[in-house]
Amino acid sequence: MLDRIDELKTMLAQKRRAGGAEPGPFHWYYLEGFVAALDEPFEIREAKARLHFYRNVPITIQPGEFIVGQVDWNEPLICFVSNTRIQTEVLDRIQRSELAEVEKRKITEWVEAVRPFCFAPWPHLTEEERLVQESHLAPSTFFNGHIVPAYGYVLQRGLGGVMEDIQRYRDRRLTDVERNFYDAMQITVEGLSAYITRYADLAGELLEQSASGYDRSQLEHIQSACRKLAWQPAENFPEALQMTWFLMCFVDYDSFGRLDQYLLPYYEASRAQGLSEEEALLWMKYTWIKIEECGAILNMTIGGRRSDGNALAASASAVNPLTYLAMQATREMGFRSPNLSLRLRAGDPDTLWQAAHQTLSTGQGLPALYNEDLIVAMLVELGYPENEAMDYSLAGCSQVILPGRSNFACDVGCYNLAKALELALHDGFDILLGVQVGPHTGALATIDSYTRLEQAYDRQMRFMTRVGVAINDKDMFLRQKEGACVRSLLTMDCLERGRGIFHGGARFYNIENEACGVTNAANALYALKTLVFEEGVISLERLMEVLDADWEGQEALRLRFKNKPAKFGNNHTEVDAIRARIASDWYHEIQQYPAVLGGFHWPGEVVFVYHEAHGSHTAASADGRRAREPLANSAGATSGTDISGPTALMHSMWKIPQEQCRTCCVLNLRFSKKVWTGAPQALQNLMQTYFSGGGYQMQVNLVSRDDLLAARQHPEQYADLIVRVGGFSDYYVRLPASLQDEILARTEHEV
């Protein structure tokens, strides 16, 4: 097998330094297919739109690549025609395109025809819900949620086998709804097969042309593999990698699940047939090229234990050669992706911990580390069978999911606890939005004690949660007009039940939510408690005047509120207790609500970039934060306030009931690269200690303040500088200035 990895890496780096690849020509095949099927049932309409798309969307094979398939399809409607952006972005995009006027008119007519079928949540929101959404108190992301498809099922059965399963299920007595579902599934499989076949045909054409820049071995492999995979199961490691990437493309690019588990049989088969470990690594690197080229956050889970093992038995370890190869490919490629997630036990062998340390030492922020014992025990306690709990993976940034058989609607809702405190201090009035958003919980003059302040905050928090749940339930309920054909096809039990993932077909349901500003709220509450109610440094009425003016002319006072009272993350008893209490209260409050499609609303502290978005809608706060600045970047400390070292931060984190933070409880840590690489055993001990004490997750940044400052001054020289943001890694110079500032402000820990 030829090694052209360096050539492909160079091309990607050049595109990145140039600001990304130039957008390709617009195409509207999905929209065209959708309009042609407007009179069909919704599942069949979507399936036919996809079929038309897969048969016609332009495809390419780049010289040197051995894994093919594209997700940069450049059609705004490919994921879901019911995207809210159709109302604005699509029409604008048409007008800005270089299409002929006659084409623009035709596509505009299609868009107008599609409007009645669009997912438009806003008309369905009550006035109360609309204001909560607009204020960023508890907005929905209006997102279908992250998902992990059943890769192993398709690898084992092949698309032909999947079609056989569909036919077998439809041989029984069916309702009209079930018949529509199976028709849609058959059309979907036909579309997927057609798309893969086109790559075999294209490789054959390039072979016949003796196209410049291509190697015969490259094109012959692509032609053979794609011809086979269009209908038959994968049989070896290269084929399994290729089909896995195709499935990622089809499912609207999300997460790989437990890649080292479902690919292991194919790796072992190829090794038995003479594939060397170096060749296997090369195949993975070709796949990593496609992942990086995509540009999306694609989670990949490795390690952990086998789903058929005993939860307490060390012999149940699922760590295998692919676990180590995935880390090796990640550090040798040097990309910000895949978003690698490693399931770890404190008692795992030193070789695994050392491999994790070695990979993190590259500075990519990969892998993120997850506490195997806490997560499995949490899922079992929630009532999931042990074999299901043992097979969890991560999706998106850091959301726990049961791969291939669940619709957990990850990342649908986000709750802003700092905003809830802001409303409590303004009797429910949003000073940035200029309207009453929350309930009246008492004018400022009535908040004459810290106890009354906490009571007002608690009422706003419960209001926020109730309305946020209603918005997110409505969001999910309205999606029942969607077929979600590929996701339904690749989620177990949907075929057996004859229903899609938004219609009760999946085995497990929940809605996973996130919280922002929890640490900010705790720090602000403690500052108010000490400086206002106990020490009387300033009256509450005067402080609110200062906050509403965004600390203008009061820098000394701002610094006193920022620096004088203890902050969460320093093992301080009182502020940590407040942080733990308000987190626990929200965790328990939201979990009492059943989710509209099944399961419950889960709490999480996976911040992603929500701390920047929600911070921009949050007024100045008593923790010394200015208006519209980002909130805390994780469940940990506010940037720069954890001044007592990583051990103190871990002690603060242990006080949070992290096992109740079902989605995930993310902790960001930043170390100097010199310290990290120079003290591997000390840092391994630190990570193991955190997990042994009940920590949920840990992610590590290794970047110096000097490098970050230099990157701000000379971004062209630091295009490859990677930082961990809030559950994912990215290139520092591509981030907005507000996030760059927040990362720069994070504490750089010593051991």
Secondary structure as the mmCIF struct_conf table of DSSP 4:
data_model
#
loop_
_struct_conf.conf_type_id
_struct_conf.id
_struct_conf.beg_label_comp_id
_struct_conf.beg_label_asym_id
_struct_conf.beg_label_seq_id
_struct_conf.end_label_comp_id
_struct_conf.end_label_asym_id
_struct_conf.end_label_seq_id
HELX_RH_AL_P HELX_RH_AL_P1 ILE A 5 ARG A 17
TURN_TY1_P TURN_TY1_P1 ALA A 18 GLY A 19
BEND BEND1 GLY A 20 GLY A 20
HELX_LH_PP_P HELX_LH_PP_P1 ALA A 21 PRO A 23
HELX_RH_AL_P HELX_RH_AL_P2 TYR A 29 ALA A 36
TURN_TY1_P TURN_TY1_P2 ALA A 37 ASP A 39
BEND BEND2 GLU A 40 GLU A 40
HELX_RH_AL_P HELX_RH_AL_P3 PHE A 42 ASN A 56
BEND BEND3 VAL A 57 VAL A 57
TURN_TY1_P TURN_TY1_P3 PRO A 63 GLY A 64
BEND BEND4 PHE A 66 ILE A 67
BEND BEND5 VAL A 71 VAL A 71
TURN_TY1_P TURN_TY1_P4 PRO A 76 LEU A 77
BEND BEND6 ILE A 78 CYS A 79
TURN_TY1_P TURN_TY1_P5 VAL A 81 SER A 82
HELX_RH_3T_P HELX_RH_3T_P1 THR A 84 GLN A 87
TURN_TY1_P TURN_TY1_P6 THR A 88 THR A 88
HELX_RH_AL_P HELX_RH_AL_P4 GLU A 89 ARG A 96
BEND BEND7 SER A 97 SER A 97
HELX_RH_AL_P HELX_RH_AL_P5 GLU A 101 VAL A 114
HELX_RH_3T_P HELX_RH_3T_P2 ARG A 115 PHE A 117
BEND BEND8 CYS A 118 CYS A 118
HELX_RH_3T_P HELX_RH_3T_P3 TRP A 122 HIS A 124
BEND BEND9 LEU A 125 LEU A 125
HELX_RH_AL_P HELX_RH_AL_P6 GLU A 127 SER A 135
TURN_TY1_P TURN_TY1_P7 HIS A 136 HIS A 136
BEND BEND10 LEU A 137 ALA A 138
STRN STRN1 SER A 140 SER A 140
STRN STRN2 HIS A 146 HIS A 146
HELX_RH_AL_P HELX_RH_AL_P7 TYR A 151 ARG A 170
TURN_TY1_P TURN_TY1_P8 ASP A 171 ASP A 171
BEND BEND11 ARG A 172 ARG A 172
HELX_RH_AL_P HELX_RH_AL_P8 ASP A 176 GLN A 209
TURN_TY1_P TURN_TY1_P9 SER A 210 SER A 210
TURN_TY1_P TURN_TY1_P10 SER A 212 GLY A 213
HELX_RH_AL_P HELX_RH_AL_P9 ARG A 216 LEU A 229
TURN_TY1_P TURN_TY1_P11 ALA A 230 TRP A 231
BEND BEND12 GLN A 232 GLN A 232
HELX_LH_PP_P HELX_LH_PP_P2 PRO A 233 ALA A 234
BEND BEND13 ASN A 236 ASN A 236
HELX_RH_AL_P HELX_RH_AL_P10 PHE A 237 PHE A 250
TURN_TY1_P TURN_TY1_P12 VAL A 251 ASP A 252
BEND BEND14 TYR A 253 TYR A 253
STRN STRN3 SER A 255 ARG A 258
HELX_RH_AL_P HELX_RH_AL_P11 LEU A 259 TYR A 262
TURN_TY1_P TURN_TY1_P13 LEU A 263 LEU A 263
HELX_RH_AL_P HELX_RH_AL_P12 LEU A 264 ALA A 272
TURN_TY1_P TURN_TY1_P14 GLN A 273 GLY A 274
HELX_RH_AL_P HELX_RH_AL_P13 GLU A 277 CYS A 294
BEND BEND15 ALA A 296 ALA A 296
STRN STRN4 ASN A 299 GLY A 303
BEND BEND16 GLY A 304 GLY A 304
STRN STRN5 ARG A 305 ARG A 305
TURN_TY1_P TURN_TY1_P15 SER A 307 ASP A 308
BEND BEND17 GLY A 309 GLY A 309
TURN_TY1_P TURN_TY1_P16 ALA A 311 LEU A 312
HELX_RH_3T_P HELX_RH_3T_P4 ALA A 314 ALA A 316
STRN STRN6 SER A 317 SER A 317
HELX_RH_AL_P HELX_RH_AL_P14 PRO A 321 MET A 333
TURN_TY1_P TURN_TY1_P17 GLY A 334 GLY A 334
BEND BEND18 ARG A 336 ARG A 336
BEND BEND19 PRO A 338 PRO A 338
STRN STRN7 ASN A 339 LEU A 344
TURN_TY1_P TURN_TY1_P18 ALA A 346 GLY A 347
BEND BEND20 ASP A 348 ASP A 348
HELX_RH_AL_P HELX_RH_AL_P15 ASP A 350 LEU A 360
TURN_TY1_P TURN_TY1_P19 SER A 361 THR A 362
BEND BEND21 GLY A 363 GLN A 364
BEND BEND22 PRO A 367 PRO A 367
STRN STRN8 ALA A 368 ASN A 371
HELX_RH_AL_P HELX_RH_AL_P16 GLU A 372 GLU A 381
TURN_TY1_P TURN_TY1_P20 LEU A 382 GLY A 383
HELX_RH_AL_P HELX_RH_AL_P17 GLU A 386 ALA A 389
TURN_TY1_P TURN_TY1_P21 MET A 390 ASP A 391
STRN STRN9 SER A 393 ALA A 395
TURN_TY1_P TURN_TY1_P22 GLY A 396 SER A 398
STRN STRN10 GLN A 399 ILE A 401
TURN_TY1_P TURN_TY1_P23 PRO A 403 GLY A 404
BEND BEND23 ARG A 405 ARG A 405
STRN STRN11 SER A 406 ASN A 407
STRN STRN12 CYS A 410 CYS A 410
TURN_TY1_P TURN_TY1_P24 ASP A 411 ASP A 411
BEND BEND24 VAL A 412 VAL A 412
STRN STRN13 GLY A 413 ASN A 416
HELX_RH_AL_P HELX_RH_AL_P18 LEU A 417 ALA A 424
TURN_TY1_P TURN_TY1_P25 LEU A 425 GLY A 428
STRN STRN14 PHE A 429 ASP A 430
TURN_TY1_P TURN_TY1_P26 ILE A 431 GLY A 434
STRN STRN15 VAL A 435 GLN A 436
BEND BEND25 GLY A 438 GLY A 438
HELX_RH_3T_P HELX_RH_3T_P5 LEU A 444 THR A 446
BEND BEND26 SER A 449 SER A 449
HELX_RH_AL_P HELX_RH_AL_P19 TYR A 450 LEU A 478
HELX_RH_3T_P HELX_RH_3T_P6 ARG A 479 LYS A 481
HELX_RH_AL_P HELX_RH_AL_P20 CYS A 485 LEU A 489
TURN_TY1_P TURN_TY1_P27 LEU A 490 LEU A 490
BEND BEND27 THR A 491 THR A 491
TURN_TY1_P TURN_TY1_P28 MET A 492 ASP A 493
HELX_RH_AL_P HELX_RH_AL_P21 CYS A 494 ARG A 497
TURN_TY1_P TURN_TY1_P29 GLY A 498 GLY A 498
TURN_TY1_P TURN_TY1_P30 ILE A 501 GLY A 504
BEND BEND28 ALA A 506 ARG A 507
STRN STRN16 PHE A 508 TYR A 509
STRN STRN17 ILE A 511 CYS A 516
BEND BEND29 GLY A 517 GLY A 517
HELX_RH_AL_P HELX_RH_AL_P22 VAL A 518 ALA A 527
HELX_RH_PI_P HELX_RH_PI_P1 LEU A 528 GLU A 534
BEND BEND30 GLU A 535 GLU A 535
BEND BEND31 VAL A 537 ILE A 538
HELX_RH_AL_P HELX_RH_AL_P23 LEU A 540 ASP A 548
TURN_TY1_P TURN_TY1_P31 ALA A 549 GLY A 553
HELX_RH_AL_P HELX_RH_AL_P24 GLU A 555 ASN A 563
BEND BEND32 LYS A 564 PRO A 565
TURN_TY1_P TURN_TY1_P32 PHE A 568 GLY A 569
BEND BEND33 ASN A 570 ASN A 570
HELX_RH_AL_P HELX_RH_AL_P25 THR A 573 GLN A 591
TURN_TY1_P TURN_TY1_P33 GLN A 592 GLN A 592
BEND BEND34 TYR A 593 TYR A 593
STRN STRN18 PRO A 594 PRO A 594
HELX_LH_PP_P HELX_LH_PP_P3 ALA A 595 ALA A 595
TURN_TY1_P TURN_TY1_P34 VAL A 596 LEU A 597
BEND BEND35 GLY A 598 GLY A 599
STRN STRN19 PHE A 600 PHE A 600
STRN STRN20 HIS A 601 TRP A 602
HELX_LH_PP_P HELX_LH_PP_P4 PRO A 603 PRO A 603
STRN STRN21 GLU A 605 GLU A 605
TURN_TY1_P TURN_TY1_P35 PHE A 608 VAL A 609
HELX_RH_AL_P HELX_RH_AL_P26 TYR A 610 GLY A 615
TURN_TY1_P TURN_TY1_P36 SER A 616 HIS A 617
BEND BEND36 THR A 618 THR A 618
TURN_TY1_P TURN_TY1_P37 ALA A 622 ASP A 623
BEND BEND37 GLY A 624 GLY A 624
HELX_LH_PP_P HELX_LH_PP_P5 ARG A 625 ARG A 626
TURN_TY1_P TURN_TY1_P38 ALA A 627 ARG A 628
BEND BEND38 ASN A 633 GLY A 636
HELX_LH_PP_P HELX_LH_PP_P6 ALA A 637 THR A 638
TURN_TY1_P TURN_TY1_P39 SER A 639 GLY A 640
BEND BEND39 SER A 644 SER A 644
HELX_RH_AL_P HELX_RH_AL_P27 PRO A 646 TRP A 654
TURN_TY1_P TURN_TY1_P40 LYS A 655 LYS A 655
BEND BEND40 ILE A 656 ILE A 656
HELX_RH_3T_P HELX_RH_3T_P7 GLN A 658 GLN A 660
BEND BEND41 THR A 663 THR A 663
STRN STRN22 CYS A 665 CYS A 665
STRN STRN23 ASN A 668 PHE A 671
HELX_RH_AL_P HELX_RH_AL_P28 LYS A 673 GLY A 678
HELX_RH_AL_P HELX_RH_AL_P29 PRO A 680 SER A 692
TURN_TY1_P TURN_TY1_P41 GLY A 693 GLY A 694
STRN STRN24 GLN A 697 LEU A 702
HELX_RH_AL_P HELX_RH_AL_P30 ARG A 705 GLN A 713
HELX_RH_3T_P HELX_RH_3T_P8 PRO A 715 GLN A 717
TURN_TY1_P TURN_TY1_P42 ALA A 719 ASP A 720
STRN STRN25 ILE A 722 ARG A 724
BEND BEND42 GLY A 726 PHE A 728
STRN STRN26 SER A 729 TYR A 731
HELX_RH_3T_P HELX_RH_3T_P9 TYR A 732 ARG A 734
BEND BEND43 LEU A 735 LEU A 735
HELX_RH_AL_P HELX_RH_AL_P31 ALA A 737 ALA A 745
BEND BEND44 ARG A 746 ARG A 746
STRN STRN27 HIS A 749 HIS A 749
#
